[in-house]
Each structure stands twice: as structure tokens, then as C-alpha cells.
Amino acid sequence: MTQSHPSLSLDDTVHQRVRLGILAVLAEADQADFSYLKDVLDLTDGNLSRHLRVLEDAGYIRIDKGYEGRKPRTWVKATREGRRAFAGHLAALQELIDKATANKGKEQV
Amino acid sequence: MTQSHPSLSLDDTVHQRVRLGILAVLAEADQADFSYLKDVLDLTDGNLSRHLRVLEDAGYIRIDKGYEGRKPRTWVKATREGRRAFAGHLAALQELIDKATANKGKEQV
């Protein structure tokens, strides 16, 4: 009777608001450091750490701890798999948007 | 130092995968019945009910119980506020997609 809906292609690992934000920032940069992510996404240390762990467990990001001079830095980078999952997710969201927009147009006719 | 990210405009009431699906279906139709939503979004009764309650509490949908002949039917309809929240959410998602896609293009140059 019914076709499967584009929302069924959305993976919660990527879709969750904060994680979608993290992957979006990492799609725009080669790597980002922990403080930058915290700042741009307006998160606490604990909240960012928790979501990074979910993404790391899924194999979507890699975390490298190191030093810049004497200052400790935590670098976060999307893996190839993470970039692929994010790109696929954006495609599913675009499909959902296009479908909702197209059908809304139809109703107005 | 940093600009606020489009993911910060995403409201979890709308963004959550199942609820985004419900509002997308309701954007395409004047109203949908409970069984149709359950079917098209591949949900259990309990799961659909739980998410409908969140949307109803937010004022984004209205639920009308009635009969079609002798068959009980539960109709779900997006409110004006719900349609506005969904449209605003799609705009934020589109901004996030466009930003991620544009900047990815830049990196490749």
C-alpha cells in the first residue's frame, strides 16, 4: 500500500542534532580541535565528549591527542567512512526536503 | 571568534527522526490516519503514540478520534504552528546541507 519514507534512511548515529553538527563542521575542515567544536556548537566538555565517543565507536571520526607547543590539543577528524555516512545522510535529508516541498506545491494548486 | 552553526537552529522536537518523518507526511497531506502513519513510517503502535504525544504537547499536531462507518479511526493533522516549525526546520537543514556542500567544493579546489 505504501512506499517507504525517506526518513527511514536517516541513521540516528548521524542524525542526532549535535552529531550532525560535528560531522558538518568536520566536512568543512580537514580537522577541528576540541575547543573549536565546543565553541562553534555551543557545547559543554561533557556533552561534546559524549557525542564524539558515539561517533568514534561508529568509526566515523578519529581523535588524536597531542601538543601544540606546551598546550595540549585534541584533534578530531572525520574518517572516510564518516564522510561517506554524512554525505549519504545529507542526500536522504535533501530527498525528504524535496519531497515535502514538491508535494506542498501540489496541494496549493 | 566563531559564528553560530546552522545545527544550533535545529529543534529536537522536530529534528528527531520519527517526528521529522511524521511532520513530513503531514506536510504532504491534509491529514493522515494512525494506521497509515504506522505503515509508511514502519513504527509500532507504542512508538508512534509516544512521538505523536510529543508533537501534540508542542502544539504541532492535532489528533481527532472518530469513526468511519463502524471502524474507529484516529486522524492526525499538522497545526499551523506545526507547519511553520517544520518549514523553518527544513530551511535550517537546507542551510546546513548547502554550507557543507559549498565548503566541500572549496576544499577540492
Backbone of each chain as ProteinMPNN parsed JSONL, in Angstrom:
{"seq_chain_A": "MTQSHPSLSLDDTVHQRVRLGILAVLAEADQADFSYLKDVLDLTDGNLSRHLRVLEDAGYIRIDKGYEGRKPRTWVKATREGRRAFAGHLAALQELIDKATANKGKEQV", "coords_chain_A": {"N_chain_A": [[0.817, -1.207, 0.0], [1.926, 1.261, 0.798], [4.79, 3.341, 0.143], [8.229, 3.212, 1.227], [9.363, 5.69, 3.471], [11.483, 8.628, 3.07], [12.531, 9.351, 5.579], [13.095, 6.993, 6.828], [15.573, 6.27, 5.963], [17.285, 7.684, 7.506], [19.944, 7.722, 9.731], [20.268, 7.372, 13.138], [22.693, 7.68, 14.453], [24.084, 9.545, 12.966], [22.117, 11.441, 12.571], [21.271, 12.693, 14.944], [21.066, 15.86, 16.485], [23.416, 17.251, 17.607], [25.496, 15.584, 16.782], [25.18, 15.627, 14.021], [25.868, 18.269, 13.62], [28.596, 18.199, 14.432], [29.69, 16.491, 12.463], [29.126, 18.033, 10.236], [30.755, 20.295, 10.641], [33.219, 18.998, 10.506], [33.15, 18.178, 7.902], [33.697, 20.406, 6.574], [36.249, 21.091, 7.209], [39.634, 19.945, 7.36], [40.496, 18.947, 9.798], [39.379, 19.47, 13.184], [39.785, 21.172, 16.287], [39.097, 20.194, 19.695], [38.3, 22.368, 21.349], [37.47, 24.259, 19.499], [35.28, 22.967, 18.28], [33.6, 22.768, 20.494], [33.099, 25.436, 20.976], [31.955, 26.443, 18.543], [29.732, 24.853, 18.312], [28.451, 25.289, 20.616], [28.661, 23.787, 23.114], [29.032, 21.873, 26.176], [32.018, 20.542, 27.734], [31.501, 17.893, 28.579], [29.216, 17.118, 27.164], [30.042, 17.375, 24.477], [32.137, 15.48, 24.503], [30.733, 13.114, 24.98], [29.191, 12.81, 22.643], [31.207, 12.698, 20.731], [32.335, 10.289, 21.407], [30.329, 8.469, 20.666], [30.377, 8.817, 17.893], [32.992, 8.063, 17.374], [32.958, 5.393, 18.194], [31.321, 4.409, 16.211], [33.014, 4.467, 14.154], [33.256, 6.753, 12.676], [34.707, 9.034, 13.201], [38.079, 10.131, 14.026], [40.14, 10.503, 16.82], [42.791, 12.449, 17.883], [45.159, 12.984, 20.295], [47.386, 15.495, 21.306], [50.168, 17.786, 21.414], [50.495, 21.314, 21.095], [53.077, 23.181, 20.966], [53.431, 23.759, 24.331], [50.865, 23.361, 24.886], [48.135, 21.296, 25.438], [46.347, 19.57, 22.894], [43.353, 18.433, 21.324], [42.65, 16.761, 18.562], [40.16, 16.343, 16.092], [38.922, 14.339, 13.551], [37.176, 13.502, 10.589], [36.61, 10.201, 9.481], [37.096, 8.288, 6.438], [34.855, 6.673, 6.182], [33.102, 8.037, 7.848], [32.776, 10.441, 6.454], [31.514, 9.444, 4.245], [29.129, 8.414, 5.362], [27.997, 10.78, 6.319], [27.638, 12.217, 3.924], [25.79, 10.54, 2.645], [23.691, 10.794, 4.392], [23.033, 13.505, 4.149], [22.07, 13.403, 1.56], [19.746, 11.869, 1.896], [18.299, 13.595, 3.576], [18.015, 15.721, 1.83], [16.359, 14.563, -0.046], [14.054, 14.151, 1.487], [13.394, 16.839, 2.041], [12.975, 17.824, -0.576], [10.837, 16.238, -1.412], [8.838, 16.939, 0.456], [8.572, 19.634, -0.133], [7.888, 19.652, -2.859], [5.442, 18.284, -2.841], [3.948, 19.9, -1.232], [3.693, 22.08, -2.856], [2.005, 20.989, -4.768], [-0.415, 20.676, -3.388], [-1.2, 23.283, -3.161], [-2.082, 23.983, -5.639]], "CA_chain_A": [[0.0, 0.0, 0.0], [2.688, 2.491, 0.947], [6.224, 3.313, -0.13], [8.987, 3.584, 2.421], [9.55, 7.147, 3.543], [12.91, 8.986, 3.177], [13.002, 9.436, 6.972], [13.576, 5.676, 7.242], [17.001, 6.162, 5.623], [18.09, 8.502, 8.409], [20.608, 6.927, 10.761], [20.315, 8.198, 14.348], [24.087, 7.98, 14.822], [24.446, 10.777, 12.259], [21.022, 12.415, 12.547], [21.15, 13.432, 16.209], [21.415, 17.251, 16.195], [24.8, 17.624, 17.921], [26.423, 14.795, 15.956], [25.062, 16.18, 12.666], [26.672, 19.489, 13.663], [30.02, 17.824, 14.475], [30.086, 15.976, 11.145], [29.065, 19.158, 9.289], [31.983, 21.077, 10.832], [34.356, 18.199, 10.027], [33.07, 18.085, 6.429], [34.199, 21.678, 6.044], [37.648, 21.286, 7.588], [40.393, 18.709, 7.388], [40.331, 18.522, 11.187], [38.982, 20.564, 14.073], [40.166, 20.778, 17.635], [38.02, 20.042, 20.66], [37.829, 23.683, 21.819], [36.764, 24.896, 18.393], [33.975, 22.284, 18.169], [32.829, 23.159, 21.682], [32.735, 26.841, 20.808], [31.073, 26.675, 17.395], [28.479, 24.109, 18.505], [27.902, 25.749, 21.899], [28.51, 22.586, 23.94], [29.92, 21.685, 27.327], [33.022, 19.484, 27.548], [30.906, 16.569, 28.78], [28.285, 16.848, 26.084], [30.827, 17.126, 23.258], [32.856, 14.205, 24.681], [29.781, 12.012, 24.867], [28.819, 12.631, 21.238], [32.406, 12.261, 19.998], [32.508, 8.862, 21.689], [29.369, 7.736, 19.815], [30.872, 8.874, 16.511], [34.234, 7.274, 17.321], [32.551, 3.978, 18.276], [30.744, 4.045, 14.914], [34.09, 4.522, 13.155], [33.031, 7.929, 11.812], [35.743, 10.049, 13.458], [39.289, 9.695, 14.715], [40.553, 11.523, 17.788], [44.227, 12.422, 18.159], [45.583, 13.91, 21.345], [48.789, 15.863, 21.133], [50.551, 19.087, 21.981], [50.936, 22.372, 20.197], [53.972, 23.789, 21.957], [53.176, 23.074, 25.608], [49.417, 23.345, 25.094], [47.538, 20.043, 24.949], [45.288, 19.753, 21.902], [42.664, 17.214, 20.913], [42.22, 16.949, 17.178], [39.084, 15.445, 15.664], [38.952, 14.242, 12.094], [36.229, 12.509, 10.069], [37.209, 9.115, 8.698], [36.475, 8.132, 5.11], [33.526, 6.109, 6.434], [32.299, 9.112, 8.424], [32.427, 11.371, 5.365], [30.54, 8.747, 3.395], [27.856, 8.365, 6.095], [27.46, 12.143, 6.355], [27.17, 12.549, 2.565], [24.57, 9.759, 2.42], [22.657, 11.374, 5.243], [22.596, 14.757, 3.515], [21.269, 13.037, 0.379], [18.425, 11.455, 2.399], [17.618, 14.806, 4.042], [17.634, 16.505, 0.649], [15.202, 13.867, -0.634], [12.908, 14.471, 2.349], [13.058, 18.249, 1.819], [12.438, 17.984, -1.934], [9.53, 15.571, -1.441], [7.89, 17.75, 1.228], [8.388, 20.901, -0.826], [7.184, 19.385, -4.116], [4.059, 17.902, -2.574], [3.284, 21.071, -0.68], [3.346, 22.848, -4.052], [0.858, 20.339, -5.415], [-1.62, 20.986, -2.618], [-1.607, 24.677, -3.346], [-2.667, 24.147, -6.974]], "C_chain_A": [[0.852, 1.259, 0.0], [4.158, 2.279, 0.628], [6.986, 3.659, 1.136], [9.361, 5.068, 2.33], [11.047, 7.49, 3.651], [13.421, 9.063, 4.613], [13.519, 8.088, 7.476], [15.052, 5.471, 6.901], [17.881, 6.946, 6.58], [18.634, 7.645, 9.55], [20.799, 7.819, 11.993], [21.741, 8.549, 14.795], [24.53, 9.3, 14.2], [23.391, 11.859, 12.472], [20.934, 13.268, 13.802], [21.78, 14.827, 16.031], [22.889, 17.603, 16.43], [25.775, 16.88, 17.008], [26.371, 15.249, 14.496], [25.897, 17.453, 12.567], [28.165, 19.183, 13.632], [30.471, 17.374, 13.084], [30.057, 17.074, 10.086], [30.328, 20.01, 9.404], [33.176, 20.313, 10.256], [34.334, 18.013, 8.51], [33.692, 19.323, 5.794], [35.693, 21.874, 6.303], [38.351, 19.941, 7.572], [40.302, 18.097, 8.783], [39.95, 19.728, 12.031], [39.439, 20.191, 15.467], [38.97, 20.882, 18.573], [37.436, 21.396, 21.068], [37.034, 24.402, 20.739], [35.361, 24.295, 18.255], [33.048, 22.716, 19.302], [32.259, 24.554, 21.502], [31.684, 27.008, 19.707], [29.727, 25.959, 17.564], [27.845, 24.401, 19.872], [27.612, 24.585, 22.862], [29.391, 22.661, 25.175], [30.941, 20.595, 26.975], [32.363, 18.108, 27.574], [30.012, 16.171, 27.632], [29.036, 16.547, 24.786], [31.527, 15.773, 23.349], [31.941, 13.011, 24.438], [29.437, 11.745, 23.396], [30.018, 12.211, 20.384], [32.617, 10.761, 20.194], [31.577, 8.018, 20.81], [29.883, 7.685, 18.378], [32.154, 8.047, 16.344], [33.897, 5.776, 17.332], [31.972, 3.494, 16.943], [31.81, 4.039, 13.815], [34.006, 5.745, 12.252], [34.043, 9.056, 12.045], [36.961, 9.389, 14.087], [39.714, 10.841, 15.623], [42.047, 11.368, 18.067], [44.568, 13.46, 19.207], [47.058, 14.231, 21.14], [49.062, 17.192, 21.774], [50.844, 20.051, 20.847], [51.769, 23.265, 21.095], [53.751, 23.037, 23.267], [51.691, 22.926, 25.873], [48.826, 22.029, 24.578], [46.409, 20.331, 23.967], [44.671, 18.4, 21.574], [42.099, 17.464, 19.526], [41.177, 15.905, 16.804], [39.012, 15.501, 14.149], [37.895, 13.228, 11.659], [37.005, 11.441, 9.309], [36.536, 9.084, 7.321], [35.036, 7.624, 5.272], [32.57, 7.175, 6.995], [31.863, 10.109, 7.359], [31.365, 10.75, 4.461], [29.163, 8.724, 4.065], [27.191, 9.739, 6.123], [26.895, 12.531, 4.986], [25.866, 11.81, 2.254], [23.391, 10.331, 3.2], [22.119, 12.67, 4.638], [21.722, 14.459, 2.298], [19.852, 12.632, 0.802], [17.624, 12.663, 2.889], [17.154, 15.647, 2.857], [16.398, 15.882, -0.017], [13.931, 14.195, 0.159], [12.439, 15.918, 2.12], [12.38, 18.417, 0.459], [11.025, 17.408, -2.03], [8.481, 16.43, -0.715], [7.57, 19.049, 0.486], [7.571, 20.699, -2.1], [5.713, 19.111, -3.845], [3.253, 19.031, -1.961], [2.816, 21.951, -1.842], [2.081, 22.311, -4.697], [-0.456, 20.69, -4.714], [-2.158, 22.378, -2.912], [-2.282, 24.904, -4.688], [-4.185, 23.972, -6.902]], "O_chain_A": [[0.547, 2.217, -0.709], [4.701, 1.191, 0.815], [6.451, 4.326, 2.022], [9.632, 5.602, 1.255], [11.804, 6.732, 4.257], [14.612, 8.866, 4.852], [14.289, 8.036, 8.435], [15.71, 4.604, 7.477], [19.106, 6.882, 6.478], [17.89, 6.944, 10.236], [21.411, 8.883, 11.908], [21.967, 9.578, 15.432], [25.256, 10.078, 14.82], [23.715, 13.045, 12.545], [20.563, 14.44, 13.732], [22.881, 14.955, 15.496], [23.536, 18.184, 15.559], [26.749, 17.454, 16.521], [27.393, 15.257, 13.81], [26.555, 17.692, 11.554], [28.917, 19.823, 12.897], [31.504, 17.819, 12.586], [30.858, 17.061, 9.151], [30.908, 20.404, 8.392], [34.038, 20.899, 9.601], [35.364, 17.725, 7.9], [34.147, 19.301, 4.65], [36.325, 22.727, 5.681], [37.712, 18.905, 7.755], [40.065, 16.899, 8.938], [40.174, 20.872, 11.634], [39.481, 19.007, 15.802], [37.98, 21.556, 18.288], [36.217, 21.554, 21.126], [36.043, 25.072, 21.029], [34.377, 25.024, 18.128], [31.867, 22.991, 19.089], [31.102, 24.822, 21.828], [30.649, 27.639, 19.92], [28.711, 26.401, 17.027], [26.82, 23.818, 20.226], [26.494, 24.42, 23.351], [30.367, 23.41, 25.217], [30.743, 19.827, 26.034], [32.623, 17.265, 26.715], [30.041, 15.027, 27.176], [28.715, 15.59, 24.082], [31.517, 15.003, 22.389], [32.316, 12.037, 23.786], [29.396, 10.594, 22.962], [29.864, 11.455, 19.425], [33.024, 10.054, 19.272], [31.982, 6.985, 20.278], [29.83, 6.642, 17.727], [32.37, 7.416, 15.309], [34.476, 4.994, 16.577], [32.11, 2.324, 16.585], [31.534, 3.65, 12.68], [34.615, 5.772, 11.183], [34.217, 9.926, 11.192], [36.902, 8.272, 14.602], [39.653, 12.008, 15.235], [42.508, 10.289, 18.44], [44.306, 14.651, 19.039], [47.866, 13.353, 20.841], [48.274, 17.673, 22.589], [51.361, 19.675, 19.796], [51.225, 24.023, 21.897], [53.872, 21.812, 23.307], [51.283, 22.437, 26.927], [49.001, 21.688, 23.408], [45.605, 21.237, 24.189], [45.349, 17.372, 21.546], [41.19, 18.272, 19.343], [41.298, 14.732, 17.158], [39.037, 16.575, 13.548], [37.74, 12.192, 12.306], [37.948, 11.75, 8.58], [35.539, 9.767, 7.083], [34.122, 8.085, 4.587], [31.387, 7.205, 6.655], [30.721, 10.568, 7.358], [30.453, 11.424, 3.982], [28.151, 8.982, 3.415], [25.975, 9.852, 5.969], [25.809, 13.102, 4.897], [24.947, 12.384, 1.67], [22.255, 10.345, 2.727], [20.91, 12.904, 4.615], [20.752, 15.171, 2.034], [18.876, 13.003, 0.151], [16.42, 12.751, 2.652], [16.06, 16.21, 2.867], [15.511, 16.592, -0.489], [12.879, 14.478, -0.415], [11.241, 16.182, 2.019], [11.341, 19.069, 0.352], [10.137, 18.002, -2.642], [7.374, 16.621, -1.217], [6.426, 19.502, 0.483], [6.666, 21.481, -2.39], [4.839, 19.64, -4.533], [2.038, 19.115, -2.14], [1.711, 22.493, -1.827], [1.204, 23.068, -5.115], [-1.468, 20.963, -5.359], [-3.364, 22.626, -2.914], [-2.98, 25.902, -4.869], [-4.867, 24.072, -7.922]]}, "seq_chain_B": "MTQSHPSLSLDDTVHQRVRLGILAVLAEADQADFSYLKDVLDLTDGNLSRHLRVLEDAGYIRIDKGYEGRKPRTWVKATREGRRAFAGHLAALQELIDKATANKGKEQV", "coords_chain_B": {"N_chain_B": [[35.026, 34.86, 17.964], [33.962, 32.627, 16.59], [31.268, 31.833, 14.368], [27.747, 31.156, 14.895], [26.563, 27.876, 14.377], [24.585, 26.32, 11.742], [23.361, 23.995, 12.755], [22.623, 24.618, 15.297], [20.194, 25.822, 15.095], [18.438, 23.797, 14.907], [15.63, 22.191, 16.145], [15.019, 19.851, 18.596], [12.519, 18.741, 19.027], [11.314, 18.679, 16.56], [13.375, 17.668, 15.013], [14.071, 15.036, 15.687], [14.259, 11.793, 14.318], [11.886, 10.109, 13.823], [9.797, 11.888, 14.392], [10.341, 13.929, 12.581], [9.781, 12.54, 10.276], [6.998, 12.053, 10.639], [5.988, 14.703, 10.568], [6.764, 15.347, 7.993], [5.197, 13.632, 6.429], [2.711, 14.656, 7.128], [2.944, 17.164, 6.05], [2.564, 16.713, 3.461], [0.003, 15.883, 3.182], [-3.417, 16.637, 3.895], [-4.49, 15.489, 6.174], [-3.622, 12.546, 8.075], [-4.213, 9.084, 8.766], [-3.801, 7.161, 11.787], [-3.055, 4.456, 11.285], [-2.035, 4.587, 8.718], [0.207, 6.272, 9.058], [1.694, 4.663, 10.784], [2.25, 2.543, 9.125], [3.611, 3.675, 6.864], [5.794, 4.8, 8.07], [6.905, 2.742, 9.34], [6.47, 1.855, 12.085], [5.805, 0.82, 15.496], [2.659, 0.621, 17.314], [3.019, 1.713, 19.898], [5.374, 3.192, 19.722], [4.77, 5.086, 17.714], [2.604, 6.375, 18.994], [3.891, 7.532, 21.205], [5.597, 9.426, 20.023], [3.731, 11.003, 18.712], [2.48, 12.117, 20.886], [4.464, 13.801, 21.918], [4.633, 15.672, 19.845], [2.052, 16.64, 19.884], [1.933, 17.782, 22.428], [3.674, 19.867, 21.995], [2.152, 21.441, 20.467], [2.11, 21.06, 17.764], [0.694, 19.218, 16.284], [-2.704, 18.014, 15.764], [-4.957, 15.729, 17.154], [-7.606, 13.737, 16.193], [-10.135, 11.664, 17.195], [-12.355, 9.317, 15.816], [-15.049, 7.808, 13.958], [-15.211, 5.753, 11.058], [-17.738, 4.739, 9.365], [-18.293, 1.833, 11.079], [-15.78, 1.581, 11.934], [-13.163, 2.425, 14.061], [-11.27, 5.397, 13.831], [-8.228, 7.244, 13.9], [-7.377, 10.396, 13.387], [-4.724, 12.432, 12.269], [-3.366, 15.606, 12.202], [-1.418, 18.338, 11.022], [-0.875, 21.312, 12.843], [-1.185, 24.887, 12.25], [1.007, 26.058, 13.485], [2.663, 23.851, 13.676], [3.18, 23.306, 10.983], [4.592, 25.59, 10.386], [6.829, 25.326, 12.066], [7.952, 23.019, 10.998], [8.551, 23.863, 8.364], [10.432, 25.869, 8.94], [12.387, 24.302, 10.043], [13.159, 22.694, 7.891], [14.31, 24.678, 6.34], [16.549, 25.337, 7.908], [17.917, 22.9, 7.803], [18.418, 22.805, 5.079], [20.162, 24.932, 4.864], [22.312, 23.964, 6.345], [23.025, 21.759, 4.726], [23.683, 23.067, 2.313], [25.82, 24.666, 3.119], [27.692, 22.749, 3.964], [28.089, 21.42, 1.569], [28.982, 23.442, -0.172], [31.363, 24.273, 1.072], [32.798, 21.972, 0.989], [33.232, 21.779, -1.697], [34.948, 23.935, -1.957], [37.257, 23.038, -0.663], [38.119, 21.155, -2.456], [39.17, 22.562, -4.537]], "CA_chain_B": [[35.914, 34.003, 17.163], [33.255, 31.722, 15.679], [29.85, 32.078, 14.09], [26.925, 30.038, 15.324], [26.417, 26.873, 13.321], [23.165, 26.06, 11.44], [22.801, 22.895, 13.556], [22.065, 25.182, 16.529], [18.796, 26.202, 14.849], [17.592, 22.606, 14.813], [14.85, 21.951, 17.358], [14.907, 18.398, 18.754], [11.12, 18.31, 18.938], [11.055, 18.414, 15.141], [14.501, 17.006, 14.342], [14.117, 13.589, 15.971], [13.992, 11.095, 13.061], [10.494, 9.677, 13.653], [8.919, 13.067, 14.376], [10.581, 14.59, 11.291], [9.012, 11.737, 9.318], [5.561, 12.318, 10.848], [5.675, 16.055, 10.069], [6.932, 15.333, 6.533], [3.978, 13.011, 5.876], [1.588, 15.588, 7.341], [3.13, 18.324, 5.166], [2.152, 16.286, 2.123], [-1.418, 15.525, 3.184], [-4.216, 17.452, 4.79], [-4.447, 14.724, 7.414], [-3.256, 11.144, 7.856], [-4.7, 8.356, 9.917], [-2.8, 6.492, 12.617], [-2.567, 3.23, 10.637], [-1.226, 4.976, 7.569], [1.492, 6.749, 9.591], [2.391, 3.491, 11.326], [2.668, 1.734, 7.983], [4.576, 4.359, 5.996], [6.999, 5.114, 8.85], [7.38, 1.461, 9.873], [6.515, 2.01, 13.543], [4.835, 0.104, 16.322], [1.646, 1.481, 17.921], [3.543, 2.404, 21.073], [6.382, 4.147, 19.287], [4.065, 6.186, 17.047], [1.843, 7.113, 20.023], [4.828, 8.299, 22.029], [6.07, 10.592, 19.272], [2.575, 11.879, 18.478], [2.236, 12.85, 22.125], [5.456, 14.892, 21.991], [4.247, 16.693, 18.866], [0.794, 17.246, 20.339], [2.28, 18.64, 23.573], [4.336, 21.068, 21.464], [1.162, 22.199, 19.706], [2.429, 20.928, 16.341], [-0.32, 18.4, 15.618], [-3.971, 17.826, 16.46], [-5.397, 14.351, 16.99], [-9.063, 13.601, 16.29], [-10.598, 10.278, 17.167], [-13.714, 9.255, 15.317], [-15.416, 6.541, 13.325], [-15.535, 5.764, 9.641], [-18.675, 3.62, 9.483], [-18.153, 1.31, 12.446], [-14.346, 1.394, 12.193], [-12.567, 3.584, 14.733], [-10.13, 5.989, 13.118], [-7.55, 8.326, 14.585], [-6.832, 11.306, 12.375], [-3.649, 13.306, 12.741], [-3.287, 16.769, 11.326], [-0.464, 19.35, 11.494], [-1.449, 22.641, 13.106], [-0.466, 25.964, 11.56], [2.297, 26.188, 14.174], [3.453, 22.677, 13.298], [3.647, 23.501, 9.597], [5.603, 26.651, 10.415], [8.041, 24.758, 12.68], [8.532, 22.073, 10.031], [9.129, 24.648, 7.264], [11.634, 26.507, 9.466], [13.377, 23.245, 10.242], [13.683, 22.333, 6.56], [15.185, 25.775, 5.908], [17.814, 25.191, 8.646], [18.602, 21.732, 7.253], [18.904, 23.175, 3.75], [21.337, 25.79, 5.079], [23.403, 23.071, 6.757], [23.429, 20.982, 3.54], [24.323, 23.966, 1.348], [27.095, 25.084, 3.704], [28.605, 21.598, 3.931], [28.382, 21.107, 0.174], [29.765, 24.553, -0.738], [32.711, 24.289, 1.62], [33.478, 20.767, 0.492], [33.671, 22.186, -3.026], [36.118, 24.82, -1.806], [38.43, 22.23, -0.326], [38.59, 20.375, -3.605], [39.835, 23.455, -5.49]], "C_chain_B": [[35.107, 33.193, 16.152], [31.792, 32.138, 15.527], [29.032, 30.908, 14.588], [26.607, 29.142, 14.113], [24.938, 26.616, 13.025], [22.556, 24.937, 12.272], [22.197, 23.417, 14.865], [20.616, 25.629, 16.354], [17.868, 24.989, 14.82], [16.938, 22.325, 16.163], [14.588, 20.439, 17.466], [13.47, 17.884, 18.675], [10.774, 17.925, 17.499], [12.122, 17.507, 14.548], [14.521, 15.498, 14.532], [13.548, 12.834, 14.761], [12.522, 10.737, 12.834], [9.564, 10.888, 13.55], [9.109, 13.873, 13.092], [9.796, 13.863, 10.195], [7.52, 12.016, 9.424], [5.199, 13.674, 10.245], [5.836, 16.129, 8.553], [5.698, 14.725, 5.87], [2.803, 13.988, 5.983], [1.721, 16.856, 6.493], [2.598, 18.008, 3.771], [0.654, 16.023, 2.034], [-2.163, 16.447, 4.135], [-4.254, 16.793, 6.176], [-4.087, 13.274, 7.084], [-3.826, 10.351, 9.011], [-3.582, 7.537, 10.555], [-2.205, 5.273, 11.895], [-1.68, 3.541, 9.45], [0.161, 5.43, 8.031], [2.349, 5.589, 10.086], [3.025, 2.674, 10.203], [3.807, 2.411, 7.222], [5.879, 4.653, 6.745], [7.55, 3.878, 9.571], [7.553, 1.49, 11.396], [5.54, 1.062, 14.232], [3.801, 1.114, 16.841], [2.241, 2.351, 19.029], [4.525, 3.508, 20.682], [5.729, 5.355, 18.608], [3.311, 7.044, 18.073], [2.732, 8.037, 20.832], [5.272, 9.575, 21.299], [4.928, 11.549, 18.94], [2.301, 12.727, 19.721], [3.203, 14.025, 22.272], [5.055, 16.027, 21.049], [2.963, 17.408, 19.281], [1.066, 18.212, 21.502], [2.952, 19.941, 23.11], [3.364, 21.94, 20.677], [1.348, 22.077, 18.201], [1.437, 20.052, 15.578], [-1.61, 18.398, 16.444], [-4.427, 16.41, 16.157], [-6.906, 14.293, 17.18], [-9.449, 12.136, 16.175], [-12.038, 10.266, 16.69], [-13.997, 7.887, 14.713], [-15.588, 6.775, 11.831], [-16.414, 4.534, 9.472], [-18.583, 3.127, 10.922], [-16.693, 1.159, 12.843], [-13.77, 2.617, 12.898], [-11.355, 4.089, 13.957], [-9.547, 7.111, 13.958], [-6.874, 9.186, 13.528], [-5.812, 12.239, 12.993], [-3.461, 14.415, 11.707], [-2.243, 17.744, 11.887], [-1.214, 20.647, 11.753], [-0.672, 23.668, 12.272], [0.937, 26.12, 12.159], [3.24, 25.032, 13.81], [4.004, 22.803, 11.891], [4.748, 24.545, 9.548], [6.918, 26.104, 10.979], [8.744, 23.813, 11.709], [9.215, 22.833, 8.899], [10.427, 25.33, 7.719], [12.763, 25.502, 9.642], [14.004, 22.833, 8.906], [14.634, 23.41, 6.064], [16.551, 25.676, 6.597], [18.613, 24.004, 8.107], [19.188, 22.058, 5.877], [20.156, 24.045, 3.871], [22.555, 24.94, 5.454], [23.937, 22.276, 5.554], [24.216, 21.877, 2.576], [25.71, 24.383, 1.82], [28.123, 23.941, 3.597], [29.022, 21.3, 2.497], [29.276, 22.173, -0.441], [31.198, 24.5, -0.247], [33.512, 23.064, 1.211], [34.032, 21.081, -0.9], [34.938, 23.013, -2.95], [37.381, 24.032, -1.538], [39.03, 21.52, -1.54], [39.354, 21.221, -4.608], [41.336, 23.486, -5.182]], "O_chain_B": [[35.504, 33.076, 14.992], [31.182, 32.71, 16.43], [29.541, 29.792, 14.699], [26.415, 29.616, 12.993], [24.111, 26.68, 13.935], [21.343, 24.924, 12.477], [21.362, 22.749, 15.474], [19.891, 25.798, 17.334], [16.65, 25.138, 14.72], [17.614, 22.235, 17.188], [14.018, 19.829, 16.562], [13.233, 16.736, 18.302], [10.036, 16.969, 17.257], [11.83, 16.677, 13.687], [14.94, 14.762, 13.638], [12.489, 13.189, 14.244], [11.971, 11.028, 11.773], [8.654, 10.91, 12.721], [8.15, 14.44, 12.57], [9.224, 14.491, 9.304], [6.849, 12.197, 8.408], [4.223, 13.788, 9.503], [5.126, 16.888, 7.893], [5.211, 15.243, 4.865], [2.008, 14.127, 5.054], [0.731, 17.545, 6.246], [2.234, 18.901, 3.007], [0.097, 15.948, 0.938], [-1.577, 16.976, 5.08], [-4.076, 17.45, 7.201], [-4.235, 12.835, 5.943], [-3.923, 10.867, 10.124], [-2.556, 7.263, 9.932], [-0.988, 5.085, 11.897], [-0.693, 2.849, 9.202], [1.171, 5.02, 7.461], [3.555, 5.535, 9.846], [4.152, 2.19, 10.307], [4.843, 1.796, 6.967], [6.942, 4.745, 6.132], [8.53, 3.96, 10.311], [8.626, 1.194, 11.922], [4.584, 0.574, 13.629], [4.041, 2.321, 16.81], [2.002, 3.557, 19.09], [4.505, 4.606, 21.239], [6.083, 6.5, 18.887], [3.369, 8.273, 18.031], [2.372, 9.181, 21.11], [5.315, 10.657, 21.884], [5.127, 12.763, 18.891], [1.939, 13.899, 19.621], [2.81, 15.111, 22.698], [5.13, 17.2, 21.413], [2.802, 18.609, 19.064], [0.507, 19.307, 21.558], [2.815, 20.983, 23.752], [3.71, 23.049, 20.267], [0.815, 22.884, 17.439], [1.352, 20.138, 14.353], [-1.618, 18.726, 17.63], [-4.298, 15.942, 15.026], [-7.428, 14.742, 18.201], [-9.132, 11.463, 15.194], [-12.846, 11.098, 17.103], [-13.258, 6.93, 14.942], [-16.041, 7.832, 11.394], [-15.911, 3.411, 9.438], [-18.769, 3.895, 11.866], [-16.383, 0.678, 13.933], [-13.878, 3.731, 12.386], [-10.526, 3.307, 13.491], [-10.271, 7.836, 14.64], [-5.929, 8.759, 12.865], [-6.005, 12.765, 14.089], [-3.408, 14.168, 10.502], [-2.189, 17.954, 13.099], [-2.086, 21.034, 10.975], [0.357, 23.354, 11.673], [1.92, 26.291, 11.438], [4.448, 25.218, 13.659], [5.155, 22.452, 11.632], [5.708, 24.424, 8.787], [7.99, 26.38, 10.441], [9.971, 23.807, 11.609], [10.332, 22.493, 8.511], [11.405, 25.365, 6.972], [13.934, 25.81, 9.421], [15.217, 22.648, 8.805], [15.649, 23.103, 5.439], [17.585, 25.898, 5.967], [19.834, 24.083, 7.969], [20.302, 21.647, 5.55], [21.092, 23.914, 3.082], [23.663, 25.155, 4.962], [25.148, 22.138, 5.384], [25.279, 21.494, 2.087], [26.653, 24.448, 1.032], [29.266, 24.151, 3.192], [30.178, 20.965, 2.24], [30.225, 21.849, -1.155], [32.139, 24.657, -1.026], [34.737, 23.109, 1.101], [35.153, 20.699, -1.235], [35.868, 22.842, -3.737], [38.438, 24.311, -2.103], [40.24, 21.314, -1.644], [40.098, 20.691, -5.433], [42.092, 24.178, -5.864]]}, "name": "protein", "num_of_chains": 2, "seq": "MTQSHPSLSLDDTVHQRVRLGILAVLAEADQADFSYLKDVLDLTDGNLSRHLRVLEDAGYIRIDKGYEGRKPRTWVKATREGRRAFAGHLAALQELIDKATANKGKEQVMTQSHPSLSLDDTVHQRVRLGILAVLAEADQADFSYLKDVLDLTDGNLSRHLRVLEDAGYIRIDKGYEGRKPRTWVKATREGRRAFAGHLAALQELIDKATANKGKEQV"}
